[in-house]
Amino acid sequence: MTRIGKGAAPAEAAAGRPGASRMRAIAYMVCGVTVFAGLDASAKFAARELPVLEVAWFRYFFHFVIAVAVLNPISAPTAWRISRPVAQALRAAMLVGSTLSNFLALRYLQLDQTVSINFLTPLVIAGLSAALLGERIGPRRAAAILVGFGGILMVTRPGLGGFHPAMLLSLFTVLCNSGYNMLTRSLARTESPGSMLLVVAGVPCVVLLPALVLVFETPDRLDLWFFMVATGVTGAGGHFLLILAHRHASASVLAPFGYAQIVGTIAIGWAMFGDVPDRWTLAGAAVVVASGLYLFHRERVTGARLRDTATLPAE
């Protein structure tokens, strides 16, 4: 059984079986993003009839209950040790902003539309890394970022009748996700995965509770309760699977497989809501995915060159 309470860098491949370990990690990653597609579908169903704040609170409440059950202080004491509480709370706030804007957007947009726009996140991270961290962006990476934004214009089609104001909420989701991911990278150096899983669920429960009291509506149907619980189960399950994936392989190996979410999203959207993506959404998603994959490729090439340089004998 893989423990997630202890802080550590992503685990290297199991000794003697690197291929099997990598394939296991990829399987965890694909399952994780598919579970997140289920999270979006559950939230879309519940948020059509209940306040978004209420759906979001229950999503984190059930997530926190599951996290505490798995990472209780007895079996995983290191999960309750926090070295950087402010940064952890800020990371949780970023995820709350992402959740609220995404759930609200799902009231008006199809699942495939919100996911396609969210695929812009890696490109925004690359841009923010250059602006805030001084990381150099070469002409090829810059071109990939611009092409990716072009793909989003194909999905949103501003001025051509395809634009819906809720798409701005999805763009805000992208910004929050980008900040969340950058903070995750920073915190992974000092914090345990278990503590990050607990904080990211516990803080929203506390922060959103006053608002929940004001807007709470008792679900009057069993299916609404089912999907409310499902948001928390899929949220916790998706994060847990991604943690397992990153303990068996590096982010550069796993990142491209995150795009498998579009397959699960289209399938679930069609099965639950009868949503069929139009050709513009499919074409735009393909452009964004291609841009993201090329960006990952360039980062891996650059990283390999830096490692080769680092291994050269000193003059």
Solvent accessible surface area in square Angstrom, and as a share of the most:
residue,aa,sasa,rsa
1,M,217,0.97
2,T,40,0.23
3,R,159,0.58
4,I,4,0.02
5,G,4,0.04
6,K,124,0.53
7,G,48,0.46
8,A,56,0.43
9,A,80,0.62
10,P,68,0.43
11,A,41,0.32
12,E,152,0.68
13,A,39,0.31
14,A,51,0.39
15,A,106,0.83
16,G,76,0.73
17,R,150,0.55
18,P,81,0.51
19,G,46,0.44
20,A,34,0.26
21,S,1,0.00
22,R,119,0.44
23,M,124,0.55
24,R,90,0.33
25,A,0,0.00
26,I,24,0.12
27,A,53,0.41
28,Y,55,0.21
29,M,16,0.07
30,V,52,0.30
31,C,67,0.40
32,G,0,0.00
33,V,8,0.05
34,T,55,0.32
35,V,43,0.24
36,F,32,0.13
37,A,0,0.00
38,G,16,0.16
39,L,15,0.08
40,D,10,0.05
41,A,1,0.01
42,S,7,0.05
43,A,0,0.00
44,K,16,0.07
45,F,33,0.14
46,A,0,0.00
47,A,0,0.00
48,R,122,0.44
49,E,83,0.37
50,L,7,0.04
51,P,26,0.16
52,V,18,0.10
53,L,52,0.26
54,E,0,0.00
55,V,0,0.00
56,A,0,0.00
57,W,31,0.11
58,F,20,0.08
59,R,6,0.02
60,Y,0,0.00
61,F,72,0.30
62,F,41,0.17
63,H,0,0.00
64,F,62,0.26
65,V,72,0.41
66,I,59,0.30
67,A,3,0.02
68,V,45,0.26
69,A,72,0.56
70,V,69,0.40
71,L,4,0.02
72,N,46,0.23
73,P,77,0.48
74,I,162,0.82
75,S,57,0.37
76,A,11,0.09
77,P,64,0.40
78,T,37,0.22
79,A,1,0.01
80,W,105,0.37
81,R,157,0.57
82,I,77,0.39
83,S,80,0.52
84,R,81,0.30
85,P,83,0.52
86,V,123,0.71
87,A,18,0.14
88,Q,1,0.00
89,A,41,0.32
90,L,88,0.44
91,R,14,0.05
92,A,0,0.00
93,A,54,0.42
94,M,60,0.27
95,L,17,0.08
96,V,13,0.08
97,G,18,0.17
98,S,7,0.05
99,T,11,0.07
100,L,44,0.22
101,S,8,0.05
102,N,14,0.07
103,F,3,0.01
104,L,61,0.31
105,A,0,0.00
106,L,0,0.00
107,R,86,0.32
108,Y,121,0.46
109,L,6,0.03
110,Q,49,0.22
111,L,1,0.00
112,D,4,0.02
113,Q,26,0.11
114,T,0,0.00
115,V,2,0.01
116,S,0,0.00
117,I,0,0.00
118,N,28,0.14
119,F,18,0.07
120,L,3,0.01
121,T,12,0.07
122,P,33,0.21
123,L,0,0.00
124,V,18,0.10
125,I,12,0.06
126,A,4,0.03
127,G,28,0.27
128,L,51,0.25
129,S,3,0.02
130,A,31,0.24
131,A,81,0.63
132,L,126,0.63
133,L,114,0.57
134,G,63,0.61
135,E,77,0.34
136,R,191,0.70
137,I,46,0.23
138,G,11,0.11
139,P,109,0.68
140,R,134,0.49
141,R,38,0.14
142,A,38,0.29
143,A,49,0.38
144,A,6,0.05
145,I,18,0.09
146,L,129,0.64
147,V,81,0.46
148,G,0,0.00
149,F,84,0.35
150,G,28,0.27
151,G,0,0.00
152,I,8,0.04
153,L,106,0.53
154,M,56,0.25
155,V,0,0.00
156,T,6,0.03
157,R,36,0.13
158,P,72,0.45
159,G,80,0.77
160,L,134,0.66
161,G,79,0.76
162,G,17,0.16
163,F,78,0.32
164,H,70,0.31
165,P,91,0.57
166,A,4,0.03
167,M,1,0.00
168,L,102,0.51
169,L,51,0.25
170,S,1,0.00
171,L,57,0.29
172,F,102,0.43
173,T,2,0.01
174,V,2,0.01
175,L,99,0.49
176,C,10,0.06
177,N,28,0.14
178,S,0,0.00
179,G,13,0.12
180,Y,23,0.09
181,N,54,0.28
182,M,33,0.15
183,L,34,0.17
184,T,38,0.22
185,R,136,0.50
186,S,28,0.18
187,L,0,0.00
188,A,49,0.38
189,R,192,0.70
190,T,77,0.45
191,E,4,0.02
192,S,9,0.06
193,P,18,0.11
194,G,0,0.00
195,S,0,0.00
196,M,16,0.07
197,L,11,0.06
198,L,10,0.05
199,V,18,0.10
200,V,1,0.00
201,A,0,0.00
202,G,15,0.14
203,V,40,0.23
204,P,0,0.00
205,C,15,0.09
206,V,111,0.64
207,V,90,0.51
208,L,12,0.06
209,L,82,0.41
210,P,89,0.56
211,A,29,0.23
212,L,14,0.07
213,V,110,0.63
214,L,155,0.77
215,V,48,0.28
216,F,87,0.36
217,E,87,0.39
218,T,98,0.57
219,P,6,0.04
220,D,125,0.65
221,R,92,0.34
222,L,153,0.76
223,D,51,0.26
224,L,3,0.01
225,W,86,0.30
226,F,128,0.53
227,F,33,0.14
228,M,0,0.00
229,V,56,0.32
230,A,16,0.13
231,T,0,0.00
232,G,0,0.00
233,V,75,0.43
234,T,27,0.16
235,G,0,0.00
236,A,6,0.05
237,G,26,0.25
238,G,0,0.00
239,H,25,0.11
240,F,60,0.25
241,L,36,0.18
242,L,40,0.20
243,I,32,0.16
244,L,14,0.07
245,A,0,0.00
246,H,57,0.25
247,R,45,0.17
248,H,34,0.15
249,A,9,0.07
250,S,52,0.33
251,A,57,0.45
252,S,49,0.32
253,V,17,0.10
254,L,0,0.00
255,A,28,0.21
256,P,33,0.21
257,F,77,0.32
258,G,14,0.14
259,Y,17,0.07
260,A,29,0.22
261,Q,30,0.13
262,I,28,0.14
263,V,106,0.61
264,G,11,0.10
265,T,1,0.01
266,I,48,0.25
267,A,56,0.44
268,I,40,0.20
269,G,2,0.02
270,W,165,0.58
271,A,77,0.59
272,M,74,0.33
273,F,38,0.16
274,G,52,0.50
275,D,21,0.11
276,V,102,0.59
277,P,16,0.10
278,D,60,0.31
279,R,186,0.68
280,W,98,0.35
281,T,3,0.02
282,L,85,0.42
283,A,39,0.31
284,G,0,0.00
285,A,8,0.06
286,A,62,0.48
287,V,42,0.24
288,V,0,0.00
289,V,27,0.15
290,A,59,0.46
291,S,6,0.04
292,G,0,0.00
293,L,72,0.36
294,Y,84,0.32
295,L,2,0.01
296,F,29,0.12
297,H,95,0.42
298,R,29,0.11
299,E,67,0.30
300,R,114,0.42
301,V,39,0.22
302,T,57,0.33
303,G,19,0.18
304,A,38,0.29
305,R,142,0.52
306,L,120,0.60
307,R,153,0.56
308,D,92,0.48
309,T,86,0.50
310,A,86,0.66
311,T,109,0.63
312,L,123,0.61
313,P,109,0.69
314,A,104,0.80
315,E,212,0.95
